[in-house]
């Protein structure tokens, strides 16, 4: 049930970003949502942090230097 609630909240955030209401959703909005989940806006250029067993959290760009 928690996963369903999270997915619904995520979908409502997607709709809010488009200034759309739940009552106005059509089938193409669902396909757009699925695509949006694969490529959410605003994540370009952010640092990916990998959790290493020995060193804790580190930026992915520094992982190669660490090894």
Predicted model as a PDB file, atoms N, CA, C, CB and O in Angstrom, pLDDT in the B-factor column:
MODEL        1                                                                  
ATOM      1  N   UNK A   1       0.829  -1.184   0.000  1.00 85.00           N  
ATOM      2  CA  UNK A   1       0.000   0.000   0.000  1.00 85.00           C  
ATOM      3  C   UNK A   1       0.878   1.254   0.000  1.00 85.00           C  
ATOM      4  CB  UNK A   1      -0.946  -0.005   1.212  1.00 85.00           C  
ATOM      5  O   UNK A   1       0.517   2.268  -0.597  1.00 85.00           O  
ATOM      6  N   UNK A   2       2.016   1.184   0.662  1.00 88.00           N  
ATOM      7  CA  UNK A   2       2.905   2.338   0.698  1.00 88.00           C  
ATOM      8  C   UNK A   2       3.440   2.662  -0.700  1.00 88.00           C  
ATOM      9  CB  UNK A   2       4.067   2.083   1.667  1.00 88.00           C  
ATOM     10  O   UNK A   2       3.553   3.830  -1.072  1.00 88.00           O  
ATOM     11  N   UNK A   3       3.764   1.627  -1.465  1.00 88.00           N  
ATOM     12  CA  UNK A   3       4.269   1.847  -2.827  1.00 88.00           C  
ATOM     13  C   UNK A   3       3.196   2.495  -3.697  1.00 88.00           C  
ATOM     14  CB  UNK A   3       4.734   0.515  -3.459  1.00 88.00           C  
ATOM     15  O   UNK A   3       3.498   3.375  -4.503  1.00 88.00           O  
ATOM     16  N   UNK A   4       1.946   2.063  -3.538  1.00 90.00           N  
ATOM     17  CA  UNK A   4       0.842   2.653  -4.298  1.00 90.00           C  
ATOM     18  C   UNK A   4       0.703   4.136  -3.940  1.00 90.00           C  
ATOM     19  CB  UNK A   4      -0.491   1.893  -4.016  1.00 90.00           C  
ATOM     20  O   UNK A   4       0.532   4.975  -4.824  1.00 90.00           O  
ATOM     21  N   UNK A   5       0.775   4.454  -2.664  1.00 90.00           N  
ATOM     22  CA  UNK A   5       0.651   5.851  -2.226  1.00 90.00           C  
ATOM     23  C   UNK A   5       1.792   6.693  -2.791  1.00 90.00           C  
ATOM     24  CB  UNK A   5       0.639   5.940  -0.682  1.00 90.00           C  
ATOM     25  O   UNK A   5       1.573   7.829  -3.210  1.00 90.00           O  
ATOM     26  N   UNK A   6       2.999   6.149  -2.807  1.00 90.00           N  
ATOM     27  CA  UNK A   6       4.141   6.874  -3.359  1.00 90.00           C  
ATOM     28  C   UNK A   6       3.945   7.120  -4.855  1.00 90.00           C  
ATOM     29  CB  UNK A   6       5.450   6.095  -3.110  1.00 90.00           C  
ATOM     30  O   UNK A   6       4.179   8.228  -5.338  1.00 90.00           O  
ATOM     31  N   UNK A   7       3.514   6.085  -5.592  1.00 89.00           N  
ATOM     32  CA  UNK A   7       3.296   6.232  -7.027  1.00 89.00           C  
ATOM     33  C   UNK A   7       2.209   7.264  -7.325  1.00 89.00           C  
ATOM     34  CB  UNK A   7       2.921   4.886  -7.642  1.00 89.00           C  
ATOM     35  O   UNK A   7       2.337   8.051  -8.262  1.00 89.00           O  
ATOM     36  N   UNK A   8       1.161   7.258  -6.543  1.00 90.00           N  
ATOM     37  CA  UNK A   8       0.084   8.227  -6.737  1.00 90.00           C  
ATOM     38  C   UNK A   8       0.574   9.645  -6.457  1.00 90.00           C  
ATOM     39  CB  UNK A   8      -1.110   7.891  -5.834  1.00 90.00           C  
ATOM     40  O   UNK A   8       0.264  10.567  -7.211  1.00 90.00           O  
ATOM     41  N   UNK A   9       1.328   9.824  -5.389  1.00 91.00           N  
ATOM     42  CA  UNK A   9       1.887  11.141  -5.075  1.00 91.00           C  
ATOM     43  C   UNK A   9       2.818  11.607  -6.195  1.00 91.00           C  
ATOM     44  CB  UNK A   9       2.646  11.101  -3.728  1.00 91.00           C  
ATOM     45  O   UNK A   9       2.790  12.775  -6.583  1.00 91.00           O  
ATOM     46  N   UNK A  10       3.634  10.702  -6.706  1.00 90.00           N  
ATOM     47  CA  UNK A  10       4.546  11.038  -7.788  1.00 90.00           C  
ATOM     48  C   UNK A  10       3.771  11.445  -9.046  1.00 90.00           C  
ATOM     49  CB  UNK A  10       5.472   9.850  -8.090  1.00 90.00           C  
ATOM     50  O   UNK A  10       4.154  12.389  -9.736  1.00 90.00           O  
ATOM     51  N   UNK A  11       2.692  10.735  -9.336  1.00 92.00           N  
ATOM     52  CA  UNK A  11       1.863  11.075 -10.493  1.00 92.00           C  
ATOM     53  C   UNK A  11       1.208  12.441 -10.309  1.00 92.00           C  
ATOM     54  CB  UNK A  11       0.789  10.000 -10.719  1.00 92.00           C  
ATOM     55  O   UNK A  11       1.126  13.222 -11.257  1.00 92.00           O  
ATOM     56  N   UNK A  12       0.743  12.732  -9.102  1.00 92.00           N  
ATOM     57  CA  UNK A  12       0.131  14.038  -8.847  1.00 92.00           C  
ATOM     58  C   UNK A  12       1.152  15.156  -8.966  1.00 92.00           C  
ATOM     59  CB  UNK A  12      -0.510  14.066  -7.462  1.00 92.00           C  
ATOM     60  O   UNK A  12       0.807  16.253  -9.407  1.00 92.00           O  
ATOM     61  N   UNK A  13       2.391  14.911  -8.589  1.00 90.00           N  
ATOM     62  CA  UNK A  13       3.446  15.912  -8.779  1.00 90.00           C  
ATOM     63  C   UNK A  13       3.706  16.147 -10.260  1.00 90.00           C  
ATOM     64  CB  UNK A  13       4.743  15.473  -8.077  1.00 90.00           C  
ATOM     65  O   UNK A  13       3.911  17.279 -10.697  1.00 90.00           O  
ATOM     66  N   UNK A  14       3.695  15.055 -11.030  1.00 91.00           N  
ATOM     67  CA  UNK A  14       3.841  15.177 -12.480  1.00 91.00           C  
ATOM     68  C   UNK A  14       2.735  16.055 -13.047  1.00 91.00           C  
ATOM     69  CB  UNK A  14       3.821  13.789 -13.150  1.00 91.00           C  
ATOM     70  O   UNK A  14       2.998  16.950 -13.850  1.00 91.00           O  
ATOM     71  N   UNK A  15       1.501  15.799 -12.632  1.00 92.00           N  
ATOM     72  CA  UNK A  15       0.377  16.594 -13.122  1.00 92.00           C  
ATOM     73  C   UNK A  15       0.506  18.055 -12.699  1.00 92.00           C  
ATOM     74  CB  UNK A  15      -0.944  16.014 -12.613  1.00 92.00           C  
ATOM     75  O   UNK A  15       0.216  18.955 -13.487  1.00 92.00           O  
ATOM     76  N   UNK A  16       0.933  18.294 -11.476  1.00 92.00           N  
ATOM     77  CA  UNK A  16       1.091  19.667 -10.995  1.00 92.00           C  
ATOM     78  C   UNK A  16       2.117  20.418 -11.831  1.00 92.00           C  
ATOM     79  CB  UNK A  16       1.506  19.678  -9.517  1.00 92.00           C  
ATOM     80  O   UNK A  16       1.960  21.609 -12.097  1.00 92.00           O  
ATOM     81  N   UNK A  17       3.158  19.722 -12.241  1.00 89.00           N  
ATOM     82  CA  UNK A  17       4.172  20.343 -13.097  1.00 89.00           C  
ATOM     83  C   UNK A  17       3.636  20.731 -14.457  1.00 89.00           C  
ATOM     84  CB  UNK A  17       5.336  19.415 -13.270  1.00 89.00           C  
ATOM     85  O   UNK A  17       4.207  21.582 -15.138  1.00 89.00           O  
ATOM     86  N   UNK A  18       2.546  20.111 -14.851  1.00 91.00           N  
ATOM     87  CA  UNK A  18       1.908  20.421 -16.139  1.00 91.00           C  
ATOM     88  C   UNK A  18       0.670  21.289 -15.955  1.00 91.00           C  
ATOM     89  CB  UNK A  18       1.531  19.129 -16.871  1.00 91.00           C  
ATOM     90  O   UNK A  18      -0.031  21.577 -16.926  1.00 91.00           O  
ATOM     91  N   UNK A  19       0.396  21.703 -14.739  1.00 92.00           N  
ATOM     92  CA  UNK A  19      -0.813  22.471 -14.414  1.00 92.00           C  
ATOM     93  C   UNK A  19      -2.070  21.732 -14.863  1.00 92.00           C  
ATOM     94  CB  UNK A  19      -0.759  23.862 -15.070  1.00 92.00           C  
ATOM     95  O   UNK A  19      -2.995  22.333 -15.410  1.00 92.00           O  
ATOM     96  N   UNK A  20      -2.092  20.424 -14.625  1.00 91.00           N  
ATOM     97  CA  UNK A  20      -3.227  19.585 -15.006  1.00 91.00           C  
ATOM     98  C   UNK A  20      -3.897  19.035 -13.749  1.00 91.00           C  
ATOM     99  CB  UNK A  20      -2.773  18.426 -15.939  1.00 91.00           C  
ATOM    100  O   UNK A  20      -3.282  18.931 -12.688  1.00 91.00           O  
ATOM    101  N   UNK A  21      -5.166  18.688 -13.899  1.00 91.00           N  
ATOM    102  CA  UNK A  21      -5.905  18.093 -12.783  1.00 91.00           C  
ATOM    103  C   UNK A  21      -6.112  16.614 -13.055  1.00 91.00           C  
ATOM    104  CB  UNK A  21      -7.268  18.807 -12.568  1.00 91.00           C  
ATOM    105  O   UNK A  21      -6.091  16.175 -14.205  1.00 91.00           O  
ATOM    106  N   UNK A  22      -6.311  15.855 -12.002  1.00 89.00           N  
ATOM    107  CA  UNK A  22      -6.533  14.425 -12.127  1.00 89.00           C  
ATOM    108  C   UNK A  22      -7.762  14.136 -12.987  1.00 89.00           C  
ATOM    109  CB  UNK A  22      -6.690  13.791 -10.746  1.00 89.00           C  
ATOM    110  O   UNK A  22      -7.778  13.166 -13.744  1.00 89.00           O  
ATOM    111  N   UNK A  23      -8.771  14.961 -12.873  1.00 92.00           N  
ATOM    112  CA  UNK A  23     -10.002  14.768 -13.641  1.00 92.00           C  
ATOM    113  C   UNK A  23      -9.798  14.973 -15.141  1.00 92.00           C  
ATOM    114  CB  UNK A  23     -11.072  15.715 -13.142  1.00 92.00           C  
ATOM    115  O   UNK A  23     -10.613  14.518 -15.943  1.00 92.00           O  
ATOM    116  N   UNK A  24      -8.719  15.651 -15.524  1.00 90.00           N  
ATOM    117  CA  UNK A  24      -8.467  15.949 -16.932  1.00 90.00           C  
ATOM    118  C   UNK A  24      -7.525  14.954 -17.618  1.00 90.00           C  
ATOM    119  CB  UNK A  24      -7.897  17.328 -17.052  1.00 90.00           C  
ATOM    120  O   UNK A  24      -7.203  15.130 -18.794  1.00 90.00           O  
ATOM    121  N   UNK A  25      -7.085  13.928 -16.918  1.00 93.00           N  
ATOM    122  CA  UNK A  25      -6.095  12.987 -17.452  1.00 93.00           C  
ATOM    123  C   UNK A  25      -6.688  12.169 -18.591  1.00 93.00           C  
ATOM    124  CB  UNK A  25      -5.583  12.052 -16.343  1.00 93.00           C  
ATOM    125  O   UNK A  25      -7.805  11.658 -18.505  1.00 93.00           O  
ATOM    126  N   UNK A  26      -5.904  12.063 -19.663  1.00 94.00           N  
ATOM    127  CA  UNK A  26      -6.260  11.209 -20.799  1.00 94.00           C  
ATOM    128  C   UNK A  26      -5.140  10.181 -20.969  1.00 94.00           C  
ATOM    129  CB  UNK A  26      -6.472  12.056 -22.123  1.00 94.00           C  
ATOM    130  O   UNK A  26      -4.094  10.284 -20.328  1.00 94.00           O  
ATOM    131  N   UNK A  27      -5.360   9.204 -21.821  1.00 94.00           N  
ATOM    132  CA  UNK A  27      -4.413   8.104 -21.975  1.00 94.00           C  
ATOM    133  C   UNK A  27      -3.003   8.588 -22.320  1.00 94.00           C  
ATOM    134  CB  UNK A  27      -4.902   7.154 -23.048  1.00 94.00           C  
ATOM    135  O   UNK A  27      -2.027   8.033 -21.815  1.00 94.00           O  
ATOM    136  N   UNK A  28      -2.879   9.599 -23.160  1.00 94.00           N  
ATOM    137  CA  UNK A  28      -1.547  10.073 -23.540  1.00 94.00           C  
ATOM    138  C   UNK A  28      -0.792  10.658 -22.354  1.00 94.00           C  
ATOM    139  CB  UNK A  28      -1.655  11.115 -24.643  1.00 94.00           C  
ATOM    140  O   UNK A  28       0.438  10.620 -22.329  1.00 94.00           O  
ATOM    141  N   UNK A  29      -1.505  11.195 -21.373  1.00 93.00           N  
ATOM    142  CA  UNK A  29      -0.849  11.699 -20.162  1.00 93.00           C  
ATOM    143  C   UNK A  29      -0.159  10.569 -19.405  1.00 93.00           C  
ATOM    144  CB  UNK A  29      -1.869  12.399 -19.250  1.00 93.00           C  
ATOM    145  O   UNK A  29       0.905  10.767 -18.818  1.00 93.00           O  
ATOM    146  N   UNK A  30      -0.762   9.397 -19.420  1.00 92.00           N  
ATOM    147  CA  UNK A  30      -0.161   8.252 -18.728  1.00 92.00           C  
ATOM    148  C   UNK A  30       1.138   7.829 -19.403  1.00 92.00           C  
ATOM    149  CB  UNK A  30      -1.143   7.069 -18.688  1.00 92.00           C  
ATOM    150  O   UNK A  30       2.109   7.487 -18.729  1.00 92.00           O  
ATOM    151  N   UNK A  31       1.156   7.852 -20.736  1.00 93.00           N  
ATOM    152  CA  UNK A  31       2.390   7.523 -21.449  1.00 93.00           C  
ATOM    153  C   UNK A  31       3.452   8.597 -21.212  1.00 93.00           C  
ATOM    154  CB  UNK A  31       2.115   7.368 -22.958  1.00 93.00           C  
ATOM    155  O   UNK A  31       4.632   8.282 -21.061  1.00 93.00           O  
ATOM    156  N   UNK A  32       3.037   9.853 -21.180  1.00 93.00           N  
ATOM    157  CA  UNK A  32       3.976  10.934 -20.877  1.00 93.00           C  
ATOM    158  C   UNK A  32       4.547  10.783 -19.475  1.00 93.00           C  
ATOM    159  CB  UNK A  32       3.291  12.297 -21.021  1.00 93.00           C  
ATOM    160  O   UNK A  32       5.724  11.060 -19.246  1.00 93.00           O  
ATOM    161  N   UNK A  33       3.721  10.348 -18.545  1.00 93.00           N  
ATOM    162  CA  UNK A  33       4.172  10.126 -17.166  1.00 93.00           C  
ATOM    163  C   UNK A  33       5.220   9.022 -17.107  1.00 93.00           C  
ATOM    164  CB  UNK A  33       2.981   9.769 -16.260  1.00 93.00           C  
ATOM    165  O   UNK A  33       6.229   9.153 -16.414  1.00 93.00           O  
ATOM    166  N   UNK A  34       4.981   7.943 -17.830  1.00 91.00           N  
ATOM    167  CA  UNK A  34       5.954   6.850 -17.849  1.00 91.00           C  
ATOM    168  C   UNK A  34       7.287   7.327 -18.422  1.00 91.00           C  
ATOM    169  CB  UNK A  34       5.415   5.661 -18.670  1.00 91.00           C  
ATOM    170  O   UNK A  34       8.348   6.964 -17.915  1.00 91.00           O  
ATOM    171  N   UNK A  35       7.234   8.138 -19.476  1.00 90.00           N  
ATOM    172  CA  UNK A  35       8.457   8.695 -20.035  1.00 90.00           C  
ATOM    173  C   UNK A  35       9.121   9.652 -19.048  1.00 90.00           C  
ATOM    174  CB  UNK A  35       8.160   9.413 -21.354  1.00 90.00           C  
ATOM    175  O   UNK A  35      10.345   9.657 -18.918  1.00 90.00           O  
ATOM    176  N   UNK A  36       8.336  10.447 -18.366  1.00 88.00           N  
ATOM    177  CA  UNK A  36       8.845  11.404 -17.378  1.00 88.00           C  
ATOM    178  C   UNK A  36       9.567  10.682 -16.244  1.00 88.00           C  
ATOM    179  CB  UNK A  36       7.695  12.260 -16.814  1.00 88.00           C  
ATOM    180  O   UNK A  36      10.557  11.190 -15.717  1.00 88.00           O  
ATOM    181  N   UNK A  37       9.082   9.513 -15.869  1.00 87.00           N  
ATOM    182  CA  UNK A  37       9.745   8.753 -14.813  1.00 87.00           C  
ATOM    183  C   UNK A  37      11.131   8.293 -15.248  1.00 87.00           C  
ATOM    184  CB  UNK A  37       8.897   7.549 -14.413  1.00 87.00           C  
ATOM    185  O   UNK A  37      12.039   8.199 -14.421  1.00 87.00           O  
ATOM    186  N   UNK A  38      11.303   8.009 -16.525  1.00 85.00           N  
ATOM    187  CA  UNK A  38      12.606   7.585 -17.031  1.00 85.00           C  
ATOM    188  C   UNK A  38      13.580   8.755 -17.138  1.00 85.00           C  
ATOM    189  CB  UNK A  38      12.449   6.917 -18.391  1.00 85.00           C  
ATOM    190  O   UNK A  38      14.790   8.574 -17.001  1.00 85.00           O  
ATOM    191  N   UNK A  39      13.050   9.959 -17.382  1.00 79.00           N  
ATOM    192  CA  UNK A  39      13.883  11.147 -17.585  1.00 79.00           C  
ATOM    193  C   UNK A  39      13.276  12.335 -16.850  1.00 79.00           C  
ATOM    194  CB  UNK A  39      14.035  11.465 -19.093  1.00 79.00           C  
ATOM    195  O   UNK A  39      12.812  13.277 -17.492  1.00 79.00           O  
ATOM    196  N   UNK A  40      13.268  12.315 -15.521  1.00 67.00           N  
ATOM    197  CA  UNK A  40      12.657  13.430 -14.794  1.00 67.00           C  
ATOM    198  C   UNK A  40      13.408  14.739 -15.038  1.00 67.00           C  
ATOM    199  CB  UNK A  40      12.617  13.124 -13.296  1.00 67.00           C  
ATOM    200  O   UNK A  40      14.638  14.749 -15.084  1.00 67.00           O  
ATOM    201  N   UNK A  41      12.680  15.831 -15.193  1.00 66.00           N  
ATOM    202  CA  UNK A  41      13.331  17.124 -15.428  1.00 66.00           C  
ATOM    203  C   UNK A  41      14.093  17.584 -14.189  1.00 66.00           C  
ATOM    204  CB  UNK A  41      12.293  18.185 -15.832  1.00 66.00           C  
ATOM    205  O   UNK A  41      13.750  17.233 -13.060  1.00 66.00           O  
ATOM    206  N   UNK A  42      15.122  18.367 -14.427  1.00 65.00           N  
ATOM    207  CA  UNK A  42      15.858  18.944 -13.313  1.00 65.00           C  
ATOM    208  C   UNK A  42      16.916  18.047 -12.713  1.00 65.00           C  
ATOM    209  CB  UNK A  42      14.919  19.326 -12.263  1.00 65.00           C  
ATOM    210  O   UNK A  42      17.463  18.383 -11.662  1.00 65.00           O  
ATOM    211  N   UNK A  43      17.235  16.912 -13.334  1.00 56.00           N  
ATOM    212  CA  UNK A  43      18.263  16.037 -12.780  1.00 56.00           C  
ATOM    213  C   UNK A  43      19.548  16.085 -13.591  1.00 56.00           C  
ATOM    214  CB  UNK A  43      17.754  14.614 -12.711  1.00 56.00           C  
ATOM    215  O   UNK A  43      20.536  15.464 -13.200  1.00 56.00           O  
ATOM    216  N   UNK A  44      19.564  16.800 -14.702  1.00 57.00           N  
ATOM    217  CA  UNK A  44      20.766  16.877 -15.526  1.00 57.00           C  
ATOM    218  C   UNK A  44      21.864  17.626 -14.781  1.00 57.00           C  
ATOM    219  CB  UNK A  44      20.461  17.567 -16.872  1.00 57.00           C  
ATOM    220  O   UNK A  44      21.632  18.687 -14.203  1.00 57.00           O  
ATOM    221  N   UNK A  45      23.043  17.061 -14.806  1.00 59.00           N  
ATOM    222  CA  UNK A  45      24.188  17.706 -14.181  1.00 59.00           C  
ATOM    223  C   UNK A  45      24.325  17.481 -12.697  1.00 59.00           C  
ATOM    224  CB  UNK A  45      24.125  19.134 -14.426  1.00 59.00           C  
ATOM    225  O   UNK A  45      25.271  17.982 -12.090  1.00 59.00           O  
ATOM    226  N   UNK A  46      23.422  16.752 -12.096  1.00 61.00           N  
ATOM    227  CA  UNK A  46      23.539  16.488 -10.670  1.00 61.00           C  
ATOM    228  C   UNK A  46      24.537  15.369 -10.435  1.00 61.00           C  
ATOM    229  CB  UNK A  46      22.173  16.129 -10.066  1.00 61.00           C  
ATOM    230  O   UNK A  46      24.739  14.515 -11.298  1.00 61.00           O  
ATOM    231  N   UNK A  47      25.151  15.375  -9.283  1.00 62.00           N  
ATOM    232  CA  UNK A  47      26.134  14.368  -8.926  1.00 62.00           C  
ATOM    233  C   UNK A  47      25.447  13.110  -8.438  1.00 62.00           C  
ATOM    234  CB  UNK A  47      27.088  14.900  -7.863  1.00 62.00           C  
ATOM    235  O   UNK A  47      24.560  13.157  -7.585  1.00 62.00           O  
ATOM    236  N   UNK A  48      25.868  11.987  -8.989  1.00 58.00           N  
ATOM    237  CA  UNK A  48      25.382  10.691  -8.528  1.00 58.00           C  
ATOM    238  C   UNK A  48      26.292  10.232  -7.410  1.00 58.00           C  
ATOM    239  CB  UNK A  48      25.334   9.642  -9.689  1.00 58.00           C  
ATOM    240  O   UNK A  48      27.514  10.233  -7.561  1.00 58.00           O  
ATOM    241  N   UNK A  49      25.718   9.845  -6.306  1.00 58.00           N  
ATOM    242  CA  UNK A  49      26.512   9.402  -5.166  1.00 58.00           C  
ATOM    243  C   UNK A  49      26.373   7.902  -5.042  1.00 58.00           C  
ATOM    244  CB  UNK A  49      26.075  10.110  -3.855  1.00 58.00           C  
ATOM    245  O   UNK A  49      25.263   7.384  -4.926  1.00 58.00           O  
ATOM    246  N   UNK A  50      27.499   7.199  -5.067  1.00 61.00           N  
ATOM    247  CA  UNK A  50      27.502   5.748  -4.900  1.00 61.00           C  
ATOM    248  C   UNK A  50      27.915   5.433  -3.474  1.00 61.00           C  
ATOM    249  CB  UNK A  50      28.456   5.056  -5.925  1.00 61.00           C  
ATOM    250  O   UNK A  50      28.805   6.069  -2.909  1.00 61.00           O  
ATOM    251  N   UNK A  51      27.257   4.448  -2.913  1.00 61.00           N  
ATOM    252  CA  UNK A  51      27.606   4.027  -1.565  1.00 61.00           C  
ATOM    253  C   UNK A  51      28.590   2.876  -1.674  1.00 61.00           C  
ATOM    254  CB  UNK A  51      26.341   3.615  -0.749  1.00 61.00           C  
ATOM    255  O   UNK A  51      28.245   1.794  -2.149  1.00 61.00           O  
ATOM    256  N   UNK A  52      29.811   3.114  -1.235  1.00 60.00           N  
ATOM    257  CA  UNK A  52      30.837   2.078  -1.275  1.00 60.00           C  
ATOM    258  C   UNK A  52      30.900   1.352   0.062  1.00 60.00           C  
ATOM    259  CB  UNK A  52      32.209   2.682  -1.624  1.00 60.00           C  
ATOM    260  O   UNK A  52      30.597   1.933   1.104  1.00 60.00           O  
ATOM    261  N   UNK A  53      31.286   0.105   0.032  1.00 57.00           N  
ATOM    262  CA  UNK A  53      31.354  -0.698   1.257  1.00 57.00           C  
ATOM    263  C   UNK A  53      32.439  -0.177   2.191  1.00 57.00           C  
ATOM    264  CB  UNK A  53      31.614  -2.173   0.919  1.00 57.00           C  
ATOM    265  O   UNK A  53      32.261  -0.179   3.409  1.00 57.00           O  
ATOM    266  N   UNK A  54      33.561   0.266   1.634  1.00 57.00           N  
ATOM    267  CA  UNK A  54      34.675   0.667   2.481  1.00 57.00           C  
ATOM    268  C   UNK A  54      34.670   2.162   2.813  1.00 57.00           C  
ATOM    269  CB  UNK A  54      35.971   0.305   1.812  1.00 57.00           C  
ATOM    270  O   UNK A  54      35.021   2.558   3.924  1.00 57.00           O  
ATOM    271  N   UNK A  55      34.274   2.978   1.851  1.00 54.00           N  
ATOM    272  CA  UNK A  55      34.447   4.403   2.051  1.00 54.00           C  
ATOM    273  C   UNK A  55      33.196   5.204   2.304  1.00 54.00           C  
ATOM    274  CB  UNK A  55      35.106   4.951   0.907  1.00 54.00           C  
ATOM    275  O   UNK A  55      33.289   6.423   2.444  1.00 54.00           O  
ATOM    276  N   UNK A  56      32.045   4.600   2.369  1.00 55.00           N  
ATOM    277  CA  UNK A  56      30.817   5.356   2.551  1.00 55.00           C  
ATOM    278  C   UNK A  56      30.416   6.046   1.259  1.00 55.00           C  
ATOM    279  CB  UNK A  56      30.978   6.381   3.669  1.00 55.00           C  
ATOM    280  O   UNK A  56      30.703   5.549   0.169  1.00 55.00           O  
ATOM    281  N   UNK A  57      29.760   7.176   1.376  1.00 53.00           N  
ATOM    282  CA  UNK A  57      29.258   7.893   0.197  1.00 53.00           C  
ATOM    283  C   UNK A  57      30.372   8.691  -0.450  1.00 53.00           C  
ATOM    284  CB  UNK A  57      28.093   8.823   0.577  1.00 53.00           C  
ATOM    285  O   UNK A  57      31.189   9.314   0.228  1.00 53.00           O  
ATOM    286  N   UNK A  58      30.389   8.660  -1.776  1.00 52.00           N  
ATOM    287  CA  UNK A  58      31.344   9.469  -2.527  1.00 52.00           C  
ATOM    288  C   UNK A  58      30.737   9.764  -3.888  1.00 52.00           C  
ATOM    289  CB  UNK A  58      32.728   8.745  -2.669  1.00 52.00           C  
ATOM    290  O   UNK A  58      29.973   8.953  -4.410  1.00 52.00           O  
ATOM    291  N   UNK A  59      31.065  10.919  -4.474  1.00 52.00           N  
ATOM    292  CA  UNK A  59      30.571  11.201  -5.815  1.00 52.00           C  
ATOM    293  C   UNK A  59      31.108  10.170  -6.800  1.00 52.00           C  
ATOM    294  CB  UNK A  59      30.968  12.621  -6.253  1.00 52.00           C  
ATOM    295  O   UNK A  59      32.246   9.718  -6.672  1.00 52.00           O  
ATOM    296  N   UNK A  60      30.295   9.802  -7.775  1.00 53.00           N  
ATOM    297  CA  UNK A  60      30.692   8.788  -8.754  1.00 53.00           C  
ATOM    298  C   UNK A  60      31.946   9.213  -9.509  1.00 53.00           C  
ATOM    299  CB  UNK A  60      29.551   8.523  -9.741  1.00 53.00           C  
ATOM    300  O   UNK A  60      32.746   8.362  -9.900  1.00 53.00           O  
ATOM    301  N   UNK A  61      32.131  10.520  -9.721  1.00 55.00           N  
ATOM    302  CA  UNK A  61      33.300  10.999 -10.453  1.00 55.00           C  
ATOM    303  C   UNK A  61      34.591  10.774  -9.668  1.00 55.00           C  
ATOM    304  CB  UNK A  61      33.143  12.480 -10.781  1.00 55.00           C  
ATOM    305  O   UNK A  61      35.666  10.703 -10.263  1.00 55.00           O  
ATOM    306  N   UNK A  62      34.504  10.662  -8.355  1.00 50.00           N  
ATOM    307  CA  UNK A  62      35.683  10.449  -7.514  1.00 50.00           C  
ATOM    308  C   UNK A  62      35.954   8.974  -7.268  1.00 50.00           C  
ATOM    309  CB  UNK A  62      35.513  11.162  -6.189  1.00 50.00           C  
ATOM    310  O   UNK A  62      37.017   8.625  -6.753  1.00 50.00           O  
ATOM    311  N   UNK A  63      35.022   8.103  -7.623  1.00 47.00           N  
ATOM    312  CA  UNK A  63      35.162   6.679  -7.334  1.00 47.00           C  
ATOM    313  C   UNK A  63      36.389   6.102  -8.029  1.00 47.00           C  
ATOM    314  CB  UNK A  63      33.904   5.919  -7.765  1.00 47.00           C  
ATOM    315  O   UNK A  63      37.107   5.295  -7.439  1.00 47.00           O  
ATOM    316  N   UNK A  64      36.639   6.499  -9.263  1.00 50.00           N  
ATOM    317  CA  UNK A  64      37.788   5.965 -10.011  1.00 50.00           C  
ATOM    318  C   UNK A  64      39.094   6.368  -9.336  1.00 50.00           C  
ATOM    319  CB  UNK A  64      37.769   6.466 -11.477  1.00 50.00           C  
ATOM    320  O   UNK A  64      40.027   5.568  -9.274  1.00 50.00           O  
ATOM    321  N   UNK A  65      39.173   7.601  -8.830  1.00 50.00           N  
ATOM    322  CA  UNK A  65      40.387   8.058  -8.144  1.00 50.00           C  
ATOM    323  C   UNK A  65      40.613   7.290  -6.847  1.00 50.00           C  
ATOM    324  CB  UNK A  65      40.301   9.559  -7.853  1.00 50.00           C  
ATOM    325  O   UNK A  65      41.755   7.037  -6.461  1.00 50.00           O  
ATOM    326  N   UNK A  66      39.534   6.923  -6.180  1.00 48.00           N  
ATOM    327  CA  UNK A  66      39.614   6.259  -4.894  1.00 48.00           C  
ATOM    328  C   UNK A  66      40.168   4.857  -5.045  1.00 48.00           C  
ATOM    329  CB  UNK A  66      38.250   6.217  -4.231  1.00 48.00           C  
ATOM    330  O   UNK A  66      40.928   4.392  -4.195  1.00 48.00           O  
ATOM    331  N   UNK A  67      39.793   4.174  -6.127  1.00 48.00           N  
ATOM    332  CA  UNK A  67      40.229   2.784  -6.324  1.00 48.00           C  
ATOM    333  C   UNK A  67      41.632   2.800  -6.744  1.00 48.00           C  
ATOM    334  CB  UNK A  67      39.376   2.040  -7.350  1.00 48.00           C  
ATOM    335  O   UNK A  67      42.221   1.743  -6.971  1.00 48.00           O  
TER     336      UNK A  67                                                      
ENDMDL                                                                          
END                                                                             
